[in-house]
């Protein structure tokens, strides 16, 4: 094995962490008899040689040796090597990607293309591996074939022929998943695959296989789903809970039940399509006897791969069907914008007697609500019911989901309050490093504006170190949290103005700002005057915002603010001018400072000046030409701020609305800011471009800020705010008109 490996000039190549001269050792480690060494080697391959999916010259040089490993029956854990090859060769570079490649990315794109070509050229070996004695290899081979082989019709035929004779349940599910992958990658075959999946979904012997077929059908041919998909799936889940499933990958299994599936029959096989190739050889795999031993026992190692496997093992411990959650996630992805069906299915899952199924359902409910709009009252109430469950993972998962819902968490308010009352010792979480923070139920209840969160915040303010998010919680409670003003003021007076001042003072300043607690002006002024050099600019900004929120109640700060505005063109001068206007209303003192701020070289400073000028309203009408000139600026957010300020100082809407609607289409993340302005302008005329844009937003099921592969903690709140503003603008409760 590894003939010629020492002749490769590995030292001349690099991987993610430097010279690739350690790659031969990693490759040999994959063939080791020691499970820990094999796992460490696999971790090294993913961590350095194929780091985050990258393909280097050394990655390409590894491909022949990886193929040697997967075909050698004496090598253990070859399934992991098959998965590694699939990842290396499975990158798709479509025409849009190619058009966007810049000069610096050419080499990387060429490596991806060469990797795909090299692995695809050897993909024929996976045909043999699909009947390998090692169930781990059989588990990885179907997806490798579906992803890499050039002849999808041939692959599909093999998947169908293999299913009835495959003894391992998890491998059978992989065969079905691979068929779905074929349909997604080769759309002309989608109808053929959909017909087969439909048969499996209705006739397969085992509920897990039927669920897998429905999940893939939802992904590749959703029109083929049964009209009653929710009760069908719910019934399958009940069967899976009540009937012990066979599991070919567990050693505690007795006699093997007959493998489930539907054989490829002549009466349901469509005619070969145009993808059939003349050189495709017939596939006639030998039936494989049921395996008496499972996949290799997991060995915990201090590697990333080892840690991930250990976490997965802990998560799935005791589950009769640990793959069910993945199938349900796949089904939900396929159901896409069918929010009603997805909500009904999750509601059924949340009523399950199986706690693990409810944990999965809670997490999936969070994912659904984050990305899609809909009526979620029942679903949220069911998530709230999980807070009282004695299983800590279930209650914790529910708490985290409710924390992100803000106003949508209202149906669970009583459950949140009961959770807090039952465990006051958990109101604040402490960590090994960093400041303490409020627990999720406290934040969720505060974000609802529910007064039952106030005792928890009061307790947090008495701790030696104040929770970093207390101020934000106070902000959502508003006047309800007014009794906390005294404690916030007292704790701020105790803050030492050293290098740690910002971390200790900022949550207190945020709370006082939200409460507009003008009586705290002396304490805030002390912080403003004594801000240390380290993070001092941030601390002064927080103090100035607090003083500005106090308005005339902070009149004793006027001399300090006047001194700060004498440095025009700086960020601090703009912030001080904004506060001075709010406290004194002296437009003559602040206008020159803000005009100078519009000339700043920093876009951020120019934006701040534009926003501050807008707050002056008609008193700043003289700057209208300057603001109008910024409507053509290359920075979109500056254009938006300038357009809004232009309307505020001039009252003219035509230019502002045109600029705002253009920005709306260019960047979805400006939509809340745009809608705020349109709502303040007043009734949007029926039939106008603005009305069309707002109504289109309201009928969209997808949240405006939904992202694939990531999300922000305030995404739901921001999107719900956008919807409310759109309705307000159309109702016309503002102060002006967009005509």
Legacy VTK file of the C-alpha trace (Angstrom):
# vtk DataFile Version 3.0
C-alpha trace
ASCII
DATASET POLYDATA
POINTS 739 float
0.000 0.000 0.000
0.986 3.624 -0.597
3.432 2.780 -3.348
5.196 5.978 -4.375
4.029 8.013 -1.384
7.619 8.894 -0.428
8.369 10.062 -3.963
5.820 12.880 -3.708
7.419 16.204 -2.829
5.078 16.883 0.088
7.367 19.518 1.618
6.926 21.738 -1.436
3.166 21.846 -0.840
1.132 23.518 1.867
-2.095 22.888 3.694
-4.107 25.078 6.045
-1.384 25.144 8.696
1.838 25.261 6.721
4.103 22.734 4.951
2.391 19.479 4.000
5.283 17.223 4.956
3.112 15.634 7.670
0.539 14.336 5.172
2.189 10.904 4.632
1.961 10.306 8.374
-1.742 11.215 8.304
-2.393 8.838 5.399
-0.605 6.001 7.145
-2.556 6.819 10.301
-5.798 6.175 8.416
-4.590 2.580 7.888
-3.490 2.087 11.500
-4.739 -0.816 13.602
-5.181 1.618 16.498
-8.701 3.201 16.483
-7.482 6.334 18.255
-4.695 6.811 15.717
-7.147 6.371 12.840
-9.473 8.959 14.294
-6.644 11.422 14.942
-5.497 10.991 11.344
-9.010 11.604 9.994
-9.267 14.709 12.147
-5.941 15.899 10.723
-7.140 15.355 7.166
-10.259 17.445 7.726
-8.468 20.005 9.875
-5.481 20.708 7.621
-5.551 18.904 4.269
-9.253 19.538 3.581
-9.715 22.466 5.956
-13.306 23.794 5.825
-13.740 22.139 2.452
-10.678 23.733 0.845
-8.673 21.815 -1.741
-4.915 22.342 -1.844
-2.232 20.776 -4.024
-1.558 18.290 -1.223
-5.274 17.413 -1.141
-5.074 16.488 -4.816
-1.925 14.438 -4.189
-3.773 12.442 -1.488
-6.595 11.243 -3.733
-4.871 8.117 -5.202
-3.779 6.998 -1.729
-7.268 7.519 -0.302
-8.650 5.265 -3.040
-6.082 2.631 -2.060
-7.406 2.765 1.484
-11.090 2.379 0.614
-10.593 -0.737 -1.520
-8.412 -2.570 1.016
-10.683 -4.783 3.170
-7.983 -4.976 5.803
-8.339 -1.265 6.633
-10.796 -0.404 9.403
-13.170 2.578 9.371
-13.040 2.877 5.588
-16.467 4.509 5.621
-14.884 7.667 6.988
-12.388 7.670 4.128
-15.220 7.259 1.609
-16.934 10.296 3.170
-13.669 12.243 2.956
-13.320 11.437 -0.751
-16.938 12.418 -1.321
-16.310 15.783 0.312
-13.090 16.396 -1.625
-14.607 15.575 -4.995
-18.160 16.710 -4.472
-17.781 20.478 -4.804
-20.010 21.893 -7.556
-18.726 24.980 -9.355
-21.665 26.197 -11.422
-21.697 28.872 -14.106
-22.623 31.614 -11.642
-19.665 30.681 -9.434
-17.315 30.705 -12.411
-18.493 34.162 -13.438
-17.729 35.545 -9.965
-14.200 34.137 -9.605
-11.607 36.864 -9.313
-7.926 36.609 -10.108
-6.945 35.610 -6.574
-9.392 32.686 -6.594
-8.376 31.125 -9.906
-5.932 28.658 -8.388
-8.455 27.503 -5.768
-11.172 27.058 -8.384
-8.787 25.023 -10.527
-8.033 22.776 -7.537
-11.743 22.156 -6.955
-12.197 21.245 -10.602
-9.208 18.902 -10.604
-10.383 17.250 -7.379
-13.839 16.679 -8.823
-12.349 15.189 -11.985
-9.916 12.935 -10.099
-12.434 11.557 -7.616
-15.119 11.167 -10.263
-12.700 9.229 -12.450
-12.270 6.665 -9.682
-15.894 6.624 -8.522
-16.488 3.227 -10.123
-14.981 1.566 -7.030
-17.993 2.684 -5.024
-20.133 0.223 -6.992
-18.191 -2.599 -5.373
-18.272 -0.975 -1.945
-22.049 -0.755 -1.854
-22.059 -4.495 -1.028
-19.001 -4.414 1.244
-18.978 -6.530 4.397
-18.365 -3.417 6.507
-21.716 -1.694 7.168
-19.894 1.610 7.682
-18.568 1.402 4.135
-22.004 0.491 2.814
-23.413 3.474 4.672
-21.053 5.933 2.956
-20.965 4.406 -0.536
-24.501 5.339 -1.757
-24.032 9.075 -1.267
-20.568 8.846 -2.828
-22.063 7.270 -5.934
-24.942 9.744 -6.099
-22.557 12.680 -5.730
-19.624 11.589 -7.863
-20.510 9.018 -10.506
-20.974 10.204 -14.075
-23.847 7.831 -14.924
-26.809 8.638 -12.654
-29.182 6.169 -14.345
-26.810 3.363 -13.561
-26.427 4.590 -9.993
-30.177 4.818 -9.535
-30.655 1.270 -10.803
-28.100 -0.032 -8.322
-29.685 1.827 -5.407
-33.052 0.275 -6.202
-31.645 -3.215 -6.627
-29.637 -2.998 -3.433
-32.457 -1.829 -1.178
-34.383 -5.135 -0.825
-31.261 -7.137 0.076
-29.569 -4.638 2.386
-29.745 -5.934 5.994
-28.806 -2.721 7.819
-31.627 -0.283 8.414
-29.441 2.830 8.503
-27.801 1.816 5.229
-31.234 1.381 3.655
-32.002 4.944 4.661
-28.737 6.038 3.035
-29.792 4.308 -0.195
-33.024 6.305 -0.210
-31.168 9.541 0.577
-28.784 8.850 -2.298
-31.718 8.457 -4.679
-32.939 11.882 -3.602
-29.466 13.285 -4.220
-29.502 11.826 -7.745
-32.811 13.538 -8.443
-31.557 16.886 -7.148
-28.342 16.739 -9.164
-29.958 15.397 -12.333
-33.347 17.033 -12.661
-34.438 14.989 -15.721
-34.515 11.976 -13.395
-36.640 13.666 -10.722
-39.908 12.244 -12.010
-38.498 8.726 -12.132
-37.071 8.986 -8.638
-40.262 10.590 -7.352
-42.362 7.679 -8.620
-40.140 5.167 -6.848
-40.066 7.189 -3.643
-43.844 7.444 -3.746
-44.083 3.667 -3.909
-41.691 3.312 -0.993
-43.627 5.871 1.026
-46.847 3.913 0.633
-45.657 0.282 0.544
-42.365 -0.108 2.432
-42.439 -2.600 5.292
-40.923 -0.349 7.941
-42.105 3.093 9.087
-38.539 4.460 9.139
-38.078 3.637 5.466
-41.437 5.174 4.587
-40.485 8.329 6.484
-37.158 8.462 4.634
-38.971 8.169 1.312
-41.356 10.989 2.234
-38.441 13.181 3.310
-36.630 12.724 -0.004
-39.866 13.110 -1.943
-40.357 16.478 -0.258
-36.869 17.535 -1.388
-36.864 16.412 -5.000
-40.511 16.032 -6.041
-42.785 17.753 -3.504
-45.820 17.560 -5.776
-45.727 13.814 -5.215
-46.335 14.102 -1.479
-49.683 12.795 -0.263
-52.258 15.440 0.511
-52.508 14.144 4.067
-48.761 14.192 4.642
-49.052 15.422 8.246
-51.282 12.615 9.560
-49.261 10.105 7.541
-45.973 11.234 9.109
-47.556 11.453 12.555
-48.769 7.884 12.178
-45.309 6.716 11.167
-43.776 8.407 14.195
-46.275 6.648 16.450
-45.395 3.311 14.854
-41.700 3.973 15.361
-42.330 4.681 19.045
-44.489 1.624 19.643
-42.685 -1.021 17.569
-38.981 -1.720 18.251
-37.064 -0.940 15.083
-34.348 -3.247 13.859
-30.973 -1.604 13.781
-28.151 -3.252 11.921
-25.566 -0.986 13.491
-26.168 -2.054 17.105
-24.682 -5.080 18.747
-27.636 -5.632 21.102
-29.790 -6.878 18.262
-31.186 -10.397 18.096
-32.281 -12.146 14.920
-32.449 -9.933 11.847
-35.867 -9.197 10.490
-36.237 -9.311 6.700
-34.913 -6.091 5.175
-37.581 -3.666 4.099
-37.955 -2.068 0.719
-39.478 -2.438 -2.706
-37.576 -4.191 -5.420
-37.227 -2.682 -8.842
-40.010 -4.273 -10.869
-40.561 -4.150 -14.568
-44.089 -2.783 -14.173
-42.949 0.352 -12.309
-39.618 1.047 -14.021
-39.826 3.940 -16.498
-38.118 3.664 -19.811
-34.408 4.624 -19.714
-33.965 8.336 -20.164
-31.397 10.286 -22.160
-28.877 9.912 -19.324
-28.396 6.214 -20.146
-24.901 5.783 -21.570
-23.780 3.210 -24.146
-20.866 2.040 -22.015
-22.899 1.514 -18.863
-22.414 -2.046 -17.691
-25.275 -4.025 -16.159
-25.249 -4.111 -12.396
-25.948 -7.403 -10.712
-24.832 -7.190 -7.096
-24.640 -10.315 -5.015
-27.023 -10.370 -2.066
-25.218 -9.721 1.174
-25.848 -11.845 4.223
-26.982 -9.952 7.301
-24.021 -8.646 9.234
-23.639 -10.163 12.676
-21.370 -7.389 13.937
-21.973 -3.666 13.824
-19.712 -0.825 12.862
-16.551 -0.406 14.876
-16.944 0.704 18.454
-16.371 4.424 18.913
-13.136 5.343 20.632
-13.139 8.751 22.285
-10.141 10.855 21.311
-9.201 14.478 22.103
-9.718 15.523 18.475
-12.425 17.588 16.806
-13.814 14.544 15.008
-13.688 12.582 18.254
-15.472 15.296 20.206
-18.201 15.611 17.584
-18.735 11.858 17.560
-18.848 11.762 21.365
-21.449 14.547 21.419
-23.489 12.723 18.798
-23.251 9.485 20.778
-24.418 11.256 23.941
-27.288 12.911 22.088
-28.452 9.612 20.577
-27.849 7.390 23.604
-30.870 5.181 24.166
-32.679 6.228 21.016
-34.337 3.421 19.134
-34.116 5.413 15.904
-31.460 8.142 16.246
-31.778 8.978 12.551
-35.461 9.968 12.841
-34.608 13.583 13.712
-32.484 13.946 10.574
-35.296 12.536 8.444
-37.759 14.982 9.948
-35.387 17.899 9.346
-35.026 16.812 5.738
-38.798 16.604 5.444
-39.204 20.101 6.871
-36.635 21.497 4.440
-38.529 19.877 1.585
-41.881 21.212 2.787
-40.311 24.673 2.542
-43.027 27.354 2.657
-45.864 24.973 3.577
-45.933 26.573 7.011
-49.325 25.152 7.931
-48.223 21.563 7.338
-44.922 22.099 9.110
-46.608 23.734 12.104
-49.151 20.914 12.402
-46.413 18.296 12.187
-44.315 20.015 14.867
-47.357 20.405 17.108
-47.898 16.659 16.888
-44.229 16.021 17.667
-44.397 18.345 20.683
-47.245 16.237 22.097
-45.210 13.061 21.760
-44.521 10.990 24.906
-40.953 10.635 23.619
-38.878 13.399 25.225
-36.136 13.153 22.614
-38.659 13.661 19.856
-39.919 16.730 21.695
-36.380 18.084 22.028
-35.958 17.731 18.264
-39.347 19.345 17.696
-38.513 22.318 19.926
-35.311 22.965 17.985
-37.048 22.559 14.640
-39.820 24.901 15.795
-37.191 27.556 16.412
-35.811 27.038 12.922
-39.261 27.290 11.350
-40.257 30.468 13.175
-36.886 32.086 12.444
-37.255 31.692 8.689
-40.994 31.747 8.008
-43.930 33.923 8.971
-47.133 32.363 10.189
-49.667 31.925 13.012
-47.610 30.247 15.711
-49.731 30.683 18.853
-50.436 26.976 19.348
-46.875 25.956 18.524
-45.390 28.516 20.923
-47.729 27.421 23.717
-46.603 23.816 23.203
-42.959 24.882 23.320
-43.764 26.693 26.565
-45.244 23.489 27.993
-41.790 21.892 27.769
-40.404 24.344 30.348
-41.916 22.313 33.167
-40.459 19.008 32.005
-37.921 17.477 34.402
-35.575 16.660 31.510
-33.099 19.607 31.635
-32.166 19.432 27.940
-35.802 19.768 26.932
-36.486 22.726 29.209
-33.216 24.366 28.144
-33.995 23.962 24.446
-37.466 25.464 24.949
-36.003 28.400 26.890
-33.540 29.249 24.127
-36.239 29.149 21.435
-38.607 31.357 23.445
-35.816 33.840 24.134
-35.557 34.598 20.401
-39.299 35.064 19.846
-39.798 38.422 21.615
-43.492 39.311 21.220
-44.324 35.974 19.606
-43.545 34.258 22.923
-46.738 35.687 24.498
-48.618 32.333 24.522
-45.823 30.954 26.735
-45.665 33.916 29.143
-47.294 32.087 32.058
-45.042 29.075 31.530
-41.987 31.337 31.547
-43.109 33.051 34.730
-43.732 29.692 36.382
-40.261 28.551 35.380
-38.712 31.621 37.006
-40.746 31.229 40.179
-39.766 27.566 40.462
-36.027 28.175 40.218
-34.919 31.646 41.374
-31.361 30.385 41.738
-31.046 30.145 37.961
-31.987 33.722 37.136
-28.374 34.655 36.399
-25.837 32.372 34.731
-22.158 32.606 35.587
-19.300 31.389 33.421
-15.680 30.419 33.917
-14.666 33.581 32.068
-16.538 36.716 31.105
-19.364 38.543 32.850
-22.514 36.758 34.052
-25.676 36.862 31.960
-29.414 36.532 32.439
-30.908 33.104 31.877
-33.084 32.560 28.820
-36.476 32.568 30.623
-35.674 35.949 32.219
-34.721 37.447 28.860
-37.746 35.919 27.140
-40.150 37.315 29.742
-38.464 40.731 29.720
-38.658 40.892 25.940
-42.411 40.431 26.306
-42.524 43.509 28.560
-43.852 41.271 31.349
-43.464 42.766 34.830
-42.857 39.282 36.254
-39.269 39.590 35.005
-38.549 42.609 37.216
-37.690 40.678 40.419
-35.072 38.688 38.522
-33.505 41.895 37.187
-33.558 43.430 40.644
-31.749 40.381 41.991
-29.211 40.574 39.161
-28.459 44.196 40.086
-27.511 43.137 43.606
-24.842 40.646 42.543
-21.159 41.603 42.860
-20.888 41.707 39.063
-23.926 42.904 37.119
-25.115 40.693 34.266
-23.965 42.134 30.954
-27.457 42.050 29.414
-29.457 43.668 32.233
-29.681 46.984 30.399
-31.125 45.433 27.259
-33.751 43.593 29.323
-34.730 46.850 31.020
-35.070 48.425 27.583
-37.740 45.924 26.577
-39.637 46.317 29.834
-39.807 50.115 29.526
-41.832 51.879 32.217
-42.545 48.528 33.889
-38.907 48.477 35.003
-39.010 52.005 36.437
-38.548 50.689 40.021
-35.072 49.542 38.991
-33.820 53.082 38.290
-32.538 53.579 41.823
-30.485 50.391 41.798
-29.078 51.190 38.342
-28.063 54.644 39.533
-26.481 53.323 42.728
-24.479 50.641 40.926
-23.269 53.156 38.332
-21.982 55.409 41.120
-19.944 52.473 42.432
-18.187 51.716 39.118
-14.458 52.285 39.300
-13.258 54.247 36.281
-10.398 51.934 35.413
-9.740 49.738 32.374
-12.740 47.560 33.209
-15.125 50.505 33.450
-16.819 49.964 30.088
-17.782 46.352 30.810
-19.186 47.262 34.232
-20.883 50.547 33.311
-22.352 49.860 29.864
-25.251 47.611 31.011
-26.150 50.157 33.686
-26.036 53.046 31.219
-28.190 51.079 28.769
-30.814 50.538 31.471
-30.849 54.195 32.522
-31.092 55.248 28.874
-34.111 53.009 28.341
-35.816 54.410 31.436
-34.915 58.034 30.566
-33.930 58.330 34.221
-32.857 61.972 34.301
-32.226 61.845 38.033
-29.113 59.797 37.203
-27.486 62.698 35.311
-24.835 63.295 38.036
-23.711 59.655 37.942
-23.614 59.644 34.155
-21.639 62.881 34.088
-19.072 61.342 36.428
-18.558 58.518 33.922
-18.389 60.931 30.983
-15.721 63.050 32.639
-13.648 60.199 34.000
-13.760 57.687 31.139
-10.383 55.883 31.002
-8.284 55.639 27.864
-9.066 51.959 27.351
-12.454 51.759 25.616
-13.029 55.303 26.746
-14.586 56.309 23.429
-17.187 53.563 23.735
-17.932 54.529 27.307
-18.351 58.223 26.427
-20.702 57.286 23.594
-22.880 55.285 26.017
-22.873 58.163 28.508
-23.807 60.736 25.845
-26.690 58.571 24.661
-27.938 58.352 28.238
-27.798 62.127 28.685
-29.573 62.654 25.383
-32.344 60.287 26.444
-32.832 62.300 29.660
-33.666 65.435 27.660
-34.115 68.677 29.670
-33.774 66.677 32.910
-30.019 66.561 32.195
-29.614 70.342 31.946
-26.665 70.263 34.361
-24.713 68.472 31.614
-25.023 71.401 29.173
-21.608 72.995 29.988
-19.888 69.637 29.519
-21.706 69.038 26.228
-20.844 72.504 24.915
-17.190 71.826 25.616
-17.333 68.555 23.694
-18.923 70.083 20.576
-15.964 72.420 20.152
-14.128 69.673 18.279
-16.225 69.584 15.081
-15.686 66.818 12.569
-15.097 64.158 15.233
-17.422 61.348 16.234
-17.545 62.561 19.833
-18.497 66.074 18.707
-21.402 64.708 16.661
-22.593 62.561 19.557
-22.260 65.493 21.974
-24.151 67.770 19.577
-26.958 65.234 19.332
-27.174 65.076 23.133
-26.948 68.870 23.458
-29.882 69.328 21.092
-31.977 66.806 23.058
-31.119 68.475 26.384
-31.137 72.187 25.459
-32.821 72.528 22.068
-30.049 74.944 21.013
-29.999 74.457 17.253
-27.546 77.325 16.686
-24.923 75.582 18.820
-25.210 72.153 17.231
-25.930 72.913 13.572
-22.373 73.940 12.584
-20.977 70.842 14.306
-23.323 68.502 12.463
-22.701 70.204 9.110
-19.006 69.642 9.657
-19.764 66.015 10.509
-21.298 65.545 7.046
-17.853 66.295 5.580
-16.085 63.594 7.595
-13.885 61.076 5.776
-15.557 58.284 7.762
-18.883 57.006 6.437
-19.986 56.092 9.943
-19.474 59.664 11.145
-21.335 61.090 8.165
-24.249 58.763 8.853
-24.348 59.846 12.501
-24.360 63.511 11.458
-27.195 62.934 8.961
-29.325 61.179 11.593
-28.679 63.969 14.099
-29.568 66.646 11.531
-32.835 64.860 10.824
-33.708 65.107 14.515
-33.481 68.923 14.219
-36.248 68.885 11.611
-36.981 72.186 9.808
-34.411 73.950 12.017
-31.795 72.263 9.814
-33.433 73.076 6.466
-30.245 74.802 5.336
-28.510 71.414 4.933
-31.077 70.043 2.465
-28.784 70.559 -0.585
-25.932 68.730 1.164
-28.195 65.843 2.076
-29.580 65.735 -1.451
-26.048 65.401 -2.757
-25.509 62.299 -0.621
-28.376 60.467 -2.341
-25.903 59.446 -5.025
-23.208 58.256 -2.603
-21.813 54.759 -3.184
-22.515 53.678 0.416
-26.114 52.453 0.564
-26.682 53.010 4.292
-25.465 56.603 4.001
-27.909 57.149 1.128
-30.746 55.834 3.296
-29.846 58.014 6.289
-29.430 61.066 4.075
-32.775 60.457 2.352
-34.612 60.171 5.666
-32.901 63.286 7.029
-33.773 65.165 3.824
-37.453 64.467 4.393
-37.215 65.406 8.062
-35.589 68.783 7.390
-37.465 69.691 4.190
-40.790 67.851 4.327
-40.375 66.870 0.673
-41.162 63.230 0.050
-40.665 62.541 -3.649
-36.864 62.362 -3.603
-36.816 60.554 -0.287
-39.320 57.853 -1.247
-37.597 57.169 -4.558
-34.222 56.746 -2.830
-35.669 54.593 -0.075
-37.508 52.243 -2.444
-34.344 51.781 -4.486
-32.429 50.869 -1.332
-35.263 48.526 -0.300
-34.709 46.439 -3.412
-30.919 46.578 -3.202
-30.506 45.432 0.395
-33.173 43.659 2.428
-31.481 44.652 5.687
-32.417 48.343 5.250
-36.121 47.545 5.091
-36.915 48.173 8.753
-35.259 51.594 8.583
-37.100 52.427 5.354
-40.448 51.229 6.687
-39.995 53.340 9.833
-39.699 56.433 7.680
-42.652 55.515 5.456
-44.783 54.884 8.539
-43.897 58.302 9.966
-44.687 59.995 6.671
-48.290 58.971 6.912
-50.740 57.191 4.634
-49.074 55.670 1.598
-51.284 56.434 -1.416
-53.079 53.430 -2.868
-51.555 52.342 -6.135
-48.233 54.020 -5.459
-44.898 52.259 -5.789
-44.483 52.418 -2.025
-47.857 50.753 -1.434
-46.950 47.973 -3.864
-43.645 47.329 -2.100
-45.233 47.275 1.348
-48.070 44.966 0.323
-45.642 42.619 -1.392
-43.684 42.387 1.846
-46.797 41.621 3.849
-47.822 38.707 1.615
-44.365 37.137 1.607
-44.163 34.003 3.763
-40.382 34.113 4.037
-38.893 36.440 6.634
-37.014 39.290 4.992
-33.788 38.576 6.895
-33.848 34.766 6.804
-30.436 33.365 5.976
-29.351 29.924 4.844
-26.877 28.478 7.308
-27.036 31.210 9.939
-29.227 33.575 11.902
-29.126 36.444 14.343
-30.682 36.469 17.809
-32.909 39.442 16.899
-33.961 38.301 13.422
-37.533 37.388 14.384
-37.971 40.618 16.328
-36.702 42.710 13.426
-38.939 40.961 10.904
-42.044 41.263 13.072
-41.201 44.931 13.537
-40.988 45.310 9.757
-44.426 43.760 9.301
-45.941 46.064 11.923
-44.383 49.121 10.268
-45.643 48.084 6.838
-49.187 47.819 8.193
-48.838 51.153 9.981
-47.625 52.885 6.816
-50.553 51.515 4.830
-53.060 52.463 7.544
-51.679 55.991 7.629
-51.113 56.701 11.290
-48.040 58.872 10.658
-47.759 62.634 10.624
-47.472 63.428 6.945
-48.033 62.112 3.453
-45.911 60.394 0.853
-47.731 62.061 -1.991
LINES 1 740
739 0 1 2 3 4 5 6 7 8 9 10 11 12 13 14 15 16 17 18 19 20 21 22 23 24 25 26 27 28 29 30 31 32 33 34 35 36 37 38 39 40 41 42 43 44 45 46 47 48 49 50 51 52 53 54 55 56 57 58 59 60 61 62 63 64 65 66 67 68 69 70 71 72 73 74 75 76 77 78 79 80 81 82 83 84 85 86 87 88 89 90 91 92 93 94 95 96 97 98 99 100 101 102 103 104 105 106 107 108 109 110 111 112 113 114 115 116 117 118 119 120 121 122 123 124 125 126 127 128 129 130 131 132 133 134 135 136 137 138 139 140 141 142 143 144 145 146 147 148 149 150 151 152 153 154 155 156 157 158 159 160 161 162 163 164 165 166 167 168 169 170 171 172 173 174 175 176 177 178 179 180 181 182 183 184 185 186 187 188 189 190 191 192 193 194 195 196 197 198 199 200 201 202 203 204 205 206 207 208 209 210 211 212 213 214 215 216 217 218 219 220 221 222 223 224 225 226 227 228 229 230 231 232 233 234 235 236 237 238 239 240 241 242 243 244 245 246 247 248 249 250 251 252 253 254 255 256 257 258 259 260 261 262 263 264 265 266 267 268 269 270 271 272 273 274 275 276 277 278 279 280 281 282 283 284 285 286 287 288 289 290 291 292 293 294 295 296 297 298 299 300 301 302 303 304 305 306 307 308 309 310 311 312 313 314 315 316 317 318 319 320 321 322 323 324 325 326 327 328 329 330 331 332 333 334 335 336 337 338 339 340 341 342 343 344 345 346 347 348 349 350 351 352 353 354 355 356 357 358 359 360 361 362 363 364 365 366 367 368 369 370 371 372 373 374 375 376 377 378 379 380 381 382 383 384 385 386 387 388 389 390 391 392 393 394 395 396 397 398 399 400 401 402 403 404 405 406 407 408 409 410 411 412 413 414 415 416 417 418 419 420 421 422 423 424 425 426 427 428 429 430 431 432 433 434 435 436 437 438 439 440 441 442 443 444 445 446 447 448 449 450 451 452 453 454 455 456 457 458 459 460 461 462 463 464 465 466 467 468 469 470 471 472 473 474 475 476 477 478 479 480 481 482 483 484 485 486 487 488 489 490 491 492 493 494 495 496 497 498 499 500 501 502 503 504 505 506 507 508 509 510 511 512 513 514 515 516 517 518 519 520 521 522 523 524 525 526 527 528 529 530 531 532 533 534 535 536 537 538 539 540 541 542 543 544 545 546 547 548 549 550 551 552 553 554 555 556 557 558 559 560 561 562 563 564 565 566 567 568 569 570 571 572 573 574 575 576 577 578 579 580 581 582 583 584 585 586 587 588 589 590 591 592 593 594 595 596 597 598 599 600 601 602 603 604 605 606 607 608 609 610 611 612 613 614 615 616 617 618 619 620 621 622 623 624 625 626 627 628 629 630 631 632 633 634 635 636 637 638 639 640 641 642 643 644 645 646 647 648 649 650 651 652 653 654 655 656 657 658 659 660 661 662 663 664 665 666 667 668 669 670 671 672 673 674 675 676 677 678 679 680 681 682 683 684 685 686 687 688 689 690 691 692 693 694 695 696 697 698 699 700 701 702 703 704 705 706 707 708 709 710 711 712 713 714 715 716 717 718 719 720 721 722 723 724 725 726 727 728 729 730 731 732 733 734 735 736 737 738
